[in-house]
Amino acid sequence: MNLEGRRESTNVDDRRGKKAVAGVGLGLGGTIIIGLIALMMGRNPAEVIKTVNTMNGGATTKETNYQPSAEEEELATFTKKILAGTEDVWTAEFKKMGKEYIPPKLVMFTGAVQSGCGNASSSTGPFYCSADQTVYIDLSFFANMKQMLGADGDFAYAYVIAHEVGHHVQYLLGTLQQAHNLMNRVSKTESNQISVRLELQADFYAGVWAYNDNKMFNSLEDGDIDEGLNVAAKIGDDYLQKKAQGYAVPESFNHGTSEQRARWLKKGVHTGDIRQGDTFSPAYSQL
């Protein structure tokens, strides 16, 4: 992506020097695997955080002598620029709808963090918490994503951020609340299907952002969209379940298949039109 000269968002809380330390938990390998699957397989942030807290025994905050590497500082700058791009795009898109866009905060943390949804460790992966309207991310996730899934590239990373911001867009439009309320009243299978609809729409919104960011700033370069589609294909429920256990259980899907995720991201990138992102009206089999 071409981000030269782009502004950095000021809606960022850098907590990398204030580390929330969890109790006894999983080893590094198991933590990374669970974190990737938690992120990409449709975690309700509050539920996953509760599970991680149970394993880790809660968290406390302490000062650390953390010294970020030059590579991580580049990722921090990149993240701030992508967040700024989402602010510019969604402010304009909401204005078209006669609405005001109130941007989310973004917290960068290391290891573990205290959020409005509870305590979370890096194993939760990047997540959006509607309780405090904040996106949380440990930048080491990008290295883990590359190592474990072979998913790499600046647009691949941007897609992860834009997807979480997509959940904030859903929150501002009331979609997130309505969906979660309904999920609490139906069976587990039906709840999973509603979650799939939410996640595919967030993928679509990430694509809408990419289309309009490119229109505003000429930010996309050759190969960028392919990077995003590659990530989308590798974070489908079917792909991750097969990678983790050798087979897929469709009734447990709550983020969508690889094909679905790539298709909705691609639709957003190609149309740039938020009105074409209705994932709730079609029959579930048609998603």
C-alpha positions as CSV (number, residue, x, y, z in Angstrom):
1,M,0.0,0.0,0.0
2,N,1.1,3.6,-0.7
3,L,0.8,5.4,2.6
4,E,3.5,8.0,2.0
5,G,2.5,11.4,3.5
6,R,-0.6,10.1,5.2
7,R,-1.6,11.3,8.6
8,E,-1.6,9.2,11.7
9,S,-4.7,8.8,13.9
10,T,-4.7,10.4,17.3
11,N,-7.4,8.1,18.5
12,V,-4.7,5.6,19.7
13,D,-3.9,4.6,23.2
14,D,-0.4,3.0,23.3
15,R,-0.2,0.7,26.3
16,R,2.7,-1.3,25.1
17,G,4.7,-0.1,28.2
18,K,1.9,-0.9,30.5
19,K,1.5,-4.6,30.4
20,A,-1.5,-6.5,31.9
21,V,0.1,-9.7,33.3
22,A,-2.0,-12.9,33.3
23,G,-1.6,-15.8,35.7
24,V,-0.7,-19.4,34.8
25,G,-1.8,-20.2,31.2
26,L,-0.9,-22.0,28.1
27,G,2.5,-22.3,26.5
28,L,3.4,-20.0,23.7
29,G,2.6,-22.4,20.9
30,G,-0.8,-23.3,22.2
31,T,-1.6,-19.7,23.0
32,I,-0.8,-18.6,19.5
33,I,-2.9,-21.4,17.9
34,I,-5.9,-20.7,20.2
35,G,-5.5,-17.0,19.6
36,L,-5.6,-17.3,15.8
37,I,-8.6,-19.6,15.9
38,A,-10.3,-17.4,18.4
39,L,-9.8,-14.4,16.2
40,M,-10.7,-15.9,12.9
41,M,-13.4,-18.3,13.9
42,G,-16.0,-15.9,15.1
43,R,-15.3,-15.2,18.7
44,N,-17.8,-13.0,20.6
45,P,-15.1,-10.9,22.3
46,A,-16.7,-11.0,25.7
47,E,-17.0,-14.8,25.6
48,V,-13.5,-15.4,24.4
49,I,-12.1,-13.0,27.0
50,K,-14.0,-14.8,29.7
51,T,-12.5,-18.1,28.6
52,V,-9.0,-16.7,28.4
53,N,-9.4,-15.2,31.9
54,T,-10.5,-18.5,33.2
55,M,-7.4,-20.1,31.9
56,N,-5.1,-17.3,32.8
57,G,-6.5,-16.4,36.2
58,G,-7.4,-12.8,35.5
59,A,-4.9,-9.9,34.9
60,T,-3.2,-7.1,36.7
61,T,-1.4,-4.1,35.2
62,K,2.2,-3.2,35.9
63,E,4.9,-1.0,34.3
64,T,7.5,-2.8,32.2
65,N,10.8,-1.8,30.5
66,Y,9.4,-2.8,27.1
67,Q,11.5,-1.6,24.2
68,P,9.7,-2.0,20.8
69,S,11.8,-3.1,17.9
70,A,12.2,-0.9,14.8
71,E,10.0,-3.3,12.9
72,E,7.2,-3.0,15.6
73,E,7.5,0.8,15.5
74,E,6.9,0.7,11.8
75,L,3.8,-1.5,12.4
76,A,2.6,1.0,15.0
77,T,2.9,3.9,12.5
78,F,1.3,1.7,9.8
79,T,-1.6,0.9,12.2
80,K,-2.2,4.6,13.0
81,K,-2.3,5.5,9.3
82,I,-4.7,2.7,8.5
83,L,-6.9,3.8,11.4
84,A,-6.8,7.4,10.2
85,G,-7.9,6.1,6.7
86,T,-10.9,4.4,8.2
87,E,-11.8,7.6,10.0
88,D,-11.6,9.6,6.8
89,V,-13.6,7.1,4.8
90,W,-16.3,6.3,7.3
91,T,-16.8,10.0,8.2
92,A,-17.5,10.6,4.5
93,E,-19.7,7.5,4.1
94,F,-21.8,8.4,7.2
95,K,-22.2,11.9,6.0
96,K,-23.8,10.5,2.8
97,M,-26.3,8.8,5.0
98,G,-27.0,11.9,7.0
99,K,-25.2,10.5,10.0
100,E,-22.2,11.4,12.1
101,Y,-19.3,9.0,12.4
102,I,-17.8,8.8,15.8
103,P,-14.5,6.9,15.4
104,P,-13.4,4.2,17.7
105,K,-10.3,4.2,19.9
106,L,-7.5,1.8,19.2
107,V,-5.4,0.3,22.0
108,M,-2.0,-1.2,21.2
109,F,-0.9,-3.6,23.9
110,T,1.6,-6.3,24.6
111,G,0.8,-9.6,26.2
112,A,-2.4,-8.8,27.9
113,V,-4.8,-5.8,28.3
114,Q,-7.8,-4.6,30.4
115,S,-10.7,-3.7,28.1
116,G,-14.3,-2.6,28.6
117,C,-15.2,-6.2,27.9
118,G,-12.9,-7.6,30.5
119,N,-9.3,-8.7,30.7
120,A,-7.8,-10.3,27.6
121,S,-4.4,-11.7,26.6
122,S,-2.8,-11.7,23.2
123,S,-4.3,-15.1,22.6
124,T,-7.6,-13.4,22.0
125,G,-6.2,-11.8,18.9
126,P,-7.3,-8.3,17.7
127,F,-10.9,-7.6,18.8
128,Y,-13.5,-4.9,19.0
129,C,-15.2,-4.2,22.3
130,S,-18.5,-2.4,21.9
131,A,-18.6,-1.7,25.7
132,D,-15.9,0.9,25.2
133,Q,-16.1,1.3,21.4
134,T,-12.4,0.3,21.1
135,V,-10.3,-1.9,18.9
136,Y,-7.6,-3.8,20.7
137,I,-4.5,-5.2,19.0
138,D,-1.1,-6.7,20.0
139,L,1.1,-5.9,17.0
140,S,2.9,-9.3,17.4
141,F,-0.3,-10.8,15.9
142,F,0.9,-9.9,12.5
143,A,4.1,-11.9,12.8
144,N,2.0,-14.8,14.2
145,M,-0.4,-14.5,11.3
146,K,2.5,-14.7,8.8
147,Q,4.2,-17.6,10.6
148,M,1.2,-19.8,11.2
149,L,-1.1,-19.0,8.3
150,G,1.4,-17.8,5.6
151,A,-0.7,-14.6,5.4
152,D,1.4,-11.5,5.0
153,G,1.6,-8.1,3.4
154,D,0.6,-4.6,4.3
155,F,-3.0,-4.9,2.9
156,A,-3.4,-8.2,4.7
157,Y,-2.6,-6.3,7.9
158,A,-4.8,-3.4,7.0
159,Y,-7.7,-5.8,6.3
160,V,-7.5,-7.1,9.9
161,I,-7.7,-3.6,11.3
162,A,-10.5,-2.5,8.9
163,H,-12.5,-5.7,9.7
164,E,-12.5,-4.8,13.4
165,V,-13.4,-1.2,12.6
166,G,-16.2,-2.7,10.5
167,H,-17.7,-4.0,13.7
168,H,-17.6,-0.5,15.1
169,V,-19.6,0.6,12.0
170,Q,-22.1,-2.1,12.8
171,Y,-22.3,-0.8,16.4
172,L,-22.9,2.8,15.3
173,L,-25.6,1.6,12.8
174,G,-27.3,-0.5,15.5
175,T,-26.7,-3.8,13.7
176,L,-24.3,-5.2,16.2
177,Q,-26.7,-4.7,19.1
178,Q,-29.7,-6.1,17.3
179,A,-27.7,-9.2,16.2
180,H,-26.3,-9.9,19.7
181,N,-29.7,-9.5,21.3
182,L,-31.1,-12.0,18.8
183,M,-28.2,-14.4,19.4
184,N,-29.1,-14.6,23.1
185,R,-32.6,-15.8,22.3
186,V,-32.0,-18.6,19.7
187,S,-30.2,-21.9,19.6
188,K,-26.5,-22.2,19.4
189,T,-26.6,-23.2,15.7
190,E,-28.9,-20.2,14.9
191,S,-26.6,-18.0,17.0
192,N,-23.6,-19.1,15.0
193,Q,-25.4,-18.3,11.8
194,I,-26.1,-14.8,13.0
195,S,-22.5,-14.4,13.9
196,V,-21.5,-15.5,10.4
197,R,-23.7,-12.8,9.0
198,L,-22.1,-10.2,11.2
199,E,-18.6,-11.3,10.3
200,L,-19.2,-11.4,6.6
201,Q,-20.6,-7.9,6.7
202,A,-17.5,-6.7,8.6
203,D,-15.4,-8.3,5.8
204,F,-17.6,-6.4,3.3
205,Y,-17.1,-3.2,5.2
206,A,-13.4,-3.7,5.2
207,G,-13.6,-3.9,1.4
208,V,-15.8,-0.8,1.3
209,W,-13.1,1.0,3.2
210,A,-10.4,-0.2,0.8
211,Y,-12.3,1.0,-2.2
212,N,-12.9,4.5,-0.8
213,D,-9.5,4.8,0.7
214,N,-8.0,4.2,-2.7
215,K,-10.4,6.6,-4.3
216,M,-9.4,9.3,-1.8
217,F,-5.6,8.6,-1.6
218,N,-4.7,6.3,-4.4
219,S,-3.4,3.9,-1.7
220,L,-3.7,0.5,-3.4
221,E,-0.9,-1.0,-5.3
222,D,-0.5,-4.1,-7.5
223,G,-1.0,-7.2,-5.4
224,D,-2.7,-5.6,-2.5
225,I,-6.1,-7.0,-3.1
226,D,-4.6,-10.5,-3.7
227,E,-3.0,-10.2,-0.2
228,G,-6.4,-9.5,1.3
229,L,-8.1,-12.3,-0.5
230,N,-5.4,-14.7,0.5
231,V,-5.9,-13.8,4.2
232,A,-9.7,-14.0,3.8
233,A,-9.3,-17.5,2.4
234,K,-7.0,-18.6,5.2
235,I,-9.2,-17.4,8.0
236,G,-12.4,-19.1,6.9
237,D,-13.9,-21.5,9.5
238,D,-13.5,-24.5,7.3
239,Y,-9.8,-23.8,6.6
240,L,-9.0,-23.2,10.2
241,Q,-10.9,-26.1,11.5
242,K,-9.3,-28.5,9.0
243,K,-5.9,-27.0,9.9
244,A,-6.5,-27.5,13.7
245,Q,-8.3,-30.8,13.7
246,G,-8.3,-32.3,10.3
247,Y,-12.0,-31.8,9.5
248,A,-14.7,-29.1,9.5
249,V,-18.0,-28.9,11.5
250,P,-20.2,-26.6,9.5
251,E,-22.9,-26.1,12.2
252,S,-20.1,-24.6,14.4
253,F,-19.1,-22.0,11.8
254,N,-19.4,-18.5,13.1
255,H,-17.2,-16.4,10.8
256,G,-18.0,-18.0,7.4
257,T,-16.1,-20.2,5.0
258,S,-13.0,-19.2,3.2
259,E,-15.0,-18.8,0.0
260,Q,-17.6,-16.6,1.7
261,R,-15.1,-14.4,3.4
262,A,-13.1,-13.8,0.3
263,R,-16.3,-13.2,-1.8
264,W,-17.7,-10.6,0.6
265,L,-14.4,-8.8,1.0
266,K,-14.1,-8.7,-2.8
267,K,-17.6,-7.4,-3.2
268,G,-16.8,-4.5,-0.9
269,V,-13.6,-3.7,-2.7
270,H,-15.3,-3.8,-6.1
271,T,-18.5,-1.8,-5.2
272,G,-17.4,0.5,-2.4
273,D,-21.1,0.8,-1.6
274,I,-22.3,0.2,1.9
275,R,-25.8,-0.4,0.7
276,Q,-24.8,-3.6,-1.0
277,G,-23.6,-5.2,2.2
278,D,-26.8,-6.7,3.5
279,T,-25.8,-10.1,4.8
280,F,-29.0,-10.5,6.9
281,S,-31.8,-10.6,4.3
282,P,-30.5,-13.5,2.1
283,A,-31.2,-17.1,3.1
284,Y,-28.2,-18.5,5.0
285,S,-27.5,-20.9,2.3
286,Q,-27.1,-18.0,-0.2
287,L,-24.4,-16.2,1.7
